Amino acid sequence: MNHKPEIAIVEHNTLTCIGLKTILERMLPMATIRTFSSFGELTDDTPDMYAHYFISAQIYVEHNAFFLPRKKKTIVLAGNDSQSFHLSGVPILNIYQPEELLIKEILKLHQHAHHDEHSGKAPRTTAVTTQHELSSREIEVLVLITKGLINKEIADKLNISLTTVITHRKNITEKLGIKSVSGLTIYAVMNGYVEADRI
């Protein structure tokens, strides 16, 4: 088989793009690595031909409608604050770490992706998501939280008591392990509950 896997790096930061491309070319000499500084550049190309997408967290959040269905092929380039991304079942690559650790992490992600493709099993990360499943009412509350509504407003909008809203919020933060509104917003966008431009 002489088909070369193609990998797309979509990242605004030129240095991150060049650095990651150099590392990937050393690790996967058989692959073709292409870099794009914006999502628009990627869509002007042939966006569906790539085996993997390495994309910045910001681009993932802004264009999750494109990346959600391609979650298994997508790796989000994130920093140390990547907790809310982990919960969404999307593989994360922490770009703020020494090169040796970065390479180890890329190899692990590469192994998981191939293991999952051949075994027919879902990636391990999705086990995290099912373990933290939110009820449909909790999702409604989460969406309203991301829109900036306070507990009283959520209670009025959903015709439930204030105590019930507080209980739902407590359950959401316990299930997801995310306390901040910004973290919950990222989680909601990453899982397709809200669109980034509606926030």
The 8 nearest C-alpha neighbors of each residue, nearest first, counted from 0:
[[1, 2, 3, 4, 29, 30, 5, 31],
 [0, 2, 3, 4, 29, 30, 31, 5],
 [3, 1, 0, 4, 30, 5, 29, 31],
 [2, 4, 30, 29, 1, 5, 31, 0],
 [5, 3, 30, 50, 31, 2, 6, 49],
 [4, 6, 31, 49, 50, 30, 32, 3],
 [5, 7, 32, 51, 49, 50, 52, 31],
 [8, 6, 52, 33, 34, 32, 53, 9],
 [7, 9, 53, 34, 54, 52, 35, 33],
 [10, 8, 54, 35, 36, 34, 37, 53],
 [9, 11, 36, 55, 12, 54, 16, 8],
 [12, 10, 36, 37, 13, 9, 55, 35],
 [11, 13, 15, 10, 14, 16, 36, 17],
 [14, 12, 16, 15, 17, 11, 36, 10],
 [15, 13, 17, 16, 12, 18, 19, 11],
 [14, 16, 18, 12, 13, 17, 19, 10],
 [17, 15, 13, 14, 19, 18, 20, 10],
 [18, 16, 20, 14, 19, 15, 21, 13],
 [19, 17, 15, 21, 20, 16, 14, 22],
 [18, 20, 22, 16, 21, 17, 15, 23],
 [19, 21, 17, 23, 18, 22, 16, 24],
 [22, 20, 24, 18, 19, 23, 17, 25],
 [23, 21, 19, 25, 20, 24, 26, 18],
 [22, 24, 26, 20, 25, 21, 27, 19],
 [25, 23, 28, 21, 27, 26, 22, 20],
 [24, 26, 22, 23, 27, 28, 21, 20],
 [27, 25, 23, 24, 28, 22, 102, 106],
 [26, 28, 24, 29, 30, 23, 25, 31],
 [29, 27, 24, 30, 25, 26, 23, 31],
 [28, 30, 27, 3, 31, 4, 24, 26],
 [31, 29, 4, 3, 27, 28, 5, 32],
 [30, 32, 5, 6, 4, 3, 33, 29],
 [33, 31, 6, 5, 7, 30, 20, 34],
 [34, 32, 7, 6, 8, 31, 35, 5],
 [35, 33, 8, 7, 9, 16, 36, 32],
 [36, 34, 9, 37, 40, 41, 8, 10],
 [35, 37, 11, 10, 9, 34, 40, 13],
 [38, 36, 39, 40, 35, 11, 9, 10],
 [37, 39, 41, 40, 42, 9, 58, 36],
 [40, 38, 42, 37, 41, 43, 36, 35],
 [41, 39, 43, 37, 38, 42, 35, 44],
 [40, 42, 38, 44, 39, 43, 46, 35],
 [41, 43, 39, 44, 46, 40, 38, 45],
 [44, 42, 40, 41, 39, 45, 46, 38],
 [43, 45, 42, 41, 46, 40, 39, 47],
 [46, 44, 47, 48, 42, 43, 41, 49],
 [47, 45, 42, 48, 41, 44, 49, 43],
 [48, 46, 49, 45, 50, 42, 44, 69],
 [47, 49, 46, 45, 50, 5, 6, 4],
 [50, 48, 5, 6, 51, 47, 7, 46],
 [49, 51, 5, 6, 4, 72, 48, 52],
 [52, 50, 72, 6, 49, 73, 7, 53],
 [51, 53, 73, 7, 8, 54, 74, 6],
 [54, 52, 8, 74, 75, 73, 9, 7],
 [55, 53, 9, 75, 76, 10, 8, 52],
 [54, 56, 76, 10, 58, 57, 75, 59],
 [55, 57, 59, 58, 75, 77, 76, 60],
 [56, 58, 60, 55, 59, 61, 54, 62],
 [57, 59, 61, 55, 60, 56, 62, 54],
 [60, 58, 56, 63, 62, 57, 61, 55],
 [59, 61, 57, 63, 58, 62, 56, 189],
 [62, 60, 58, 195, 59, 63, 57, 196],
 [63, 61, 59, 64, 60, 65, 58, 66],
 [62, 64, 66, 65, 59, 60, 67, 61],
 [65, 63, 62, 67, 66, 191, 68, 194],
 [64, 66, 63, 62, 67, 68, 69, 59],
 [65, 67, 63, 69, 68, 64, 70, 62],
 [68, 66, 70, 69, 63, 64, 65, 190],
 [67, 69, 66, 70, 65, 64, 71, 63],
 [70, 68, 66, 67, 72, 71, 73, 65],
 [69, 71, 67, 73, 72, 68, 66, 89],
 [70, 72, 69, 73, 112, 89, 122, 90],
 [73, 71, 51, 70, 69, 52, 50, 74],
 [74, 72, 52, 70, 71, 51, 53, 69],
 [75, 73, 53, 90, 91, 52, 54, 76],
 [74, 76, 91, 54, 56, 55, 53, 77],
 [77, 75, 55, 92, 54, 56, 93, 91],
 [78, 76, 93, 56, 81, 75, 92, 94],
 [77, 79, 93, 80, 95, 94, 81, 76],
 [78, 80, 81, 93, 77, 95, 82, 94],
 [81, 79, 78, 82, 77, 83, 84, 93],
 [80, 82, 84, 79, 83, 77, 78, 85],
 [83, 81, 85, 84, 80, 86, 177, 79],
 [84, 82, 86, 85, 186, 81, 182, 185],
 [83, 85, 81, 87, 86, 82, 89, 186],
 [86, 84, 82, 87, 83, 88, 89, 81],
 [85, 87, 84, 83, 88, 128, 127, 82],
 [86, 88, 84, 85, 89, 190, 128, 189],
 [87, 89, 124, 125, 86, 85, 128, 90],
 [88, 90, 87, 70, 85, 91, 84, 74],
 [91, 89, 74, 75, 88, 92, 85, 73],
 [92, 90, 75, 74, 76, 89, 93, 77],
 [91, 93, 76, 94, 77, 75, 74, 90],
 [92, 94, 77, 78, 95, 76, 91, 79],
 [93, 95, 96, 92, 78, 76, 77, 101],
 [96, 94, 93, 78, 79, 97, 77, 101],
 [95, 97, 94, 101, 98, 100, 93, 99],
 [98, 96, 100, 99, 101, 95, 94, 102],
 [97, 99, 101, 100, 102, 96, 22, 103],
 [100, 98, 102, 101, 97, 103, 96, 104],
 [101, 99, 103, 102, 98, 97, 104, 96],
 [100, 102, 98, 104, 99, 103, 105, 97],
 [101, 103, 105, 99, 104, 100, 98, 106],
 [104, 102, 100, 106, 101, 105, 107, 99],
 [103, 105, 107, 101, 106, 102, 100, 108],
 [106, 104, 108, 102, 107, 103, 109, 101],
 [105, 107, 109, 103, 104, 108, 110, 102],
 [108, 106, 104, 110, 109, 105, 111, 103],
 [107, 109, 105, 111, 106, 110, 112, 104],
 [108, 110, 106, 112, 107, 111, 105, 113],
 [111, 109, 107, 113, 112, 108, 114, 106],
 [112, 110, 114, 108, 113, 109, 115, 107],
 [113, 111, 109, 115, 110, 114, 108, 116],
 [114, 112, 116, 110, 115, 111, 117, 109],
 [113, 115, 111, 117, 116, 112, 110, 118],
 [114, 116, 112, 120, 118, 113, 117, 122],
 [117, 115, 113, 119, 114, 118, 112, 120],
 [118, 116, 114, 119, 115, 113, 120, 112],
 [117, 119, 115, 120, 116, 114, 113, 121],
 [120, 118, 117, 116, 115, 121, 114, 122],
 [121, 119, 115, 118, 122, 116, 117, 114],
 [120, 122, 115, 123, 119, 125, 116, 124],
 [123, 121, 124, 115, 125, 120, 111, 112],
 [122, 124, 125, 126, 121, 127, 111, 88],
 [123, 125, 88, 126, 122, 127, 89, 128],
 [126, 124, 88, 128, 127, 123, 122, 129],
 [127, 125, 124, 129, 128, 123, 130, 122],
 [126, 128, 125, 130, 124, 129, 86, 131],
 [129, 127, 125, 131, 130, 126, 88, 86],
 [130, 128, 132, 131, 126, 127, 125, 133],
 [129, 131, 127, 128, 132, 126, 174, 125],
 [130, 132, 128, 174, 129, 175, 133, 127],
 [133, 131, 129, 130, 128, 134, 174, 175],
 [132, 134, 137, 138, 131, 135, 171, 174],
 [133, 135, 137, 136, 138, 132, 139, 171],
 [134, 136, 138, 137, 139, 133, 140, 132],
 [137, 135, 139, 138, 134, 140, 133, 167],
 [136, 138, 140, 134, 139, 135, 133, 167],
 [137, 139, 141, 135, 136, 140, 142, 133],
 [140, 138, 136, 142, 137, 141, 135, 143],
 [139, 141, 137, 143, 138, 142, 144, 136],
 [142, 140, 138, 144, 139, 143, 137, 145],
 [143, 141, 145, 139, 144, 140, 138, 146],
 [142, 144, 146, 140, 145, 141, 148, 139],
 [145, 143, 141, 147, 146, 148, 142, 140],
 [146, 144, 184, 142, 147, 143, 141, 180],
 [147, 145, 143, 144, 148, 198, 142, 197],
 [146, 148, 144, 145, 149, 143, 180, 198],
 [149, 147, 144, 143, 146, 152, 153, 150],
 [148, 150, 152, 151, 153, 147, 144, 143],
 [151, 149, 153, 152, 154, 164, 161, 148],
 [150, 152, 154, 153, 149, 161, 155, 148],
 [153, 151, 155, 149, 154, 150, 148, 156],
 [154, 152, 150, 156, 155, 151, 157, 148],
 [153, 155, 159, 151, 157, 161, 152, 160],
 [156, 154, 158, 152, 153, 157, 151, 159],
 [155, 157, 153, 154, 158, 152, 159, 151],
 [156, 158, 154, 159, 155, 153, 140, 139],
 [159, 157, 155, 154, 156, 160, 153, 161],
 [160, 158, 154, 157, 163, 161, 155, 164],
 [161, 159, 163, 162, 154, 164, 158, 155],
 [160, 162, 164, 154, 163, 151, 165, 150],
 [163, 161, 165, 160, 164, 166, 159, 154],
 [162, 164, 166, 160, 161, 165, 167, 159],
 [165, 163, 167, 161, 166, 162, 154, 168],
 [164, 166, 168, 162, 163, 167, 169, 161],
 [167, 165, 163, 169, 164, 168, 170, 162],
 [168, 166, 170, 164, 169, 165, 137, 171],
 [169, 167, 171, 165, 170, 166, 164, 172],
 [168, 170, 166, 172, 167, 171, 173, 165],
 [171, 169, 167, 173, 168, 172, 174, 166],
 [172, 170, 168, 174, 173, 169, 175, 167],
 [171, 173, 177, 176, 175, 169, 178, 170],
 [174, 172, 170, 176, 171, 175, 169, 177],
 [175, 173, 131, 171, 172, 176, 170, 133],
 [176, 174, 172, 177, 173, 171, 131, 86],
 [175, 177, 173, 172, 174, 178, 171, 83],
 [178, 176, 172, 175, 179, 182, 183, 83],
 [177, 179, 172, 176, 180, 182, 183, 173],
 [178, 180, 182, 181, 177, 183, 184, 172],
 [179, 181, 183, 182, 184, 145, 178, 144],
 [182, 180, 184, 179, 183, 185, 145, 186],
 [183, 181, 179, 185, 184, 180, 83, 177],
 [184, 182, 186, 180, 181, 185, 187, 177],
 [183, 185, 181, 187, 145, 182, 186, 180],
 [186, 184, 182, 188, 183, 187, 189, 181],
 [185, 187, 183, 189, 184, 188, 83, 190],
 [188, 186, 184, 192, 190, 185, 189, 193],
 [189, 187, 193, 191, 185, 190, 186, 194],
 [190, 188, 186, 187, 191, 185, 87, 60],
 [191, 189, 187, 188, 192, 87, 186, 67],
 [190, 192, 188, 193, 189, 187, 194, 63],
 [193, 191, 187, 190, 188, 142, 194, 138],
 [192, 194, 188, 191, 187, 195, 142, 197],
 [195, 193, 197, 196, 188, 191, 192, 198],
 [194, 196, 61, 197, 198, 188, 60, 193],
 [195, 197, 194, 198, 61, 193, 62, 60],
 [198, 196, 194, 195, 193, 146, 145, 188],
 [197, 196, 195, 146, 145, 194, 193, 184]]
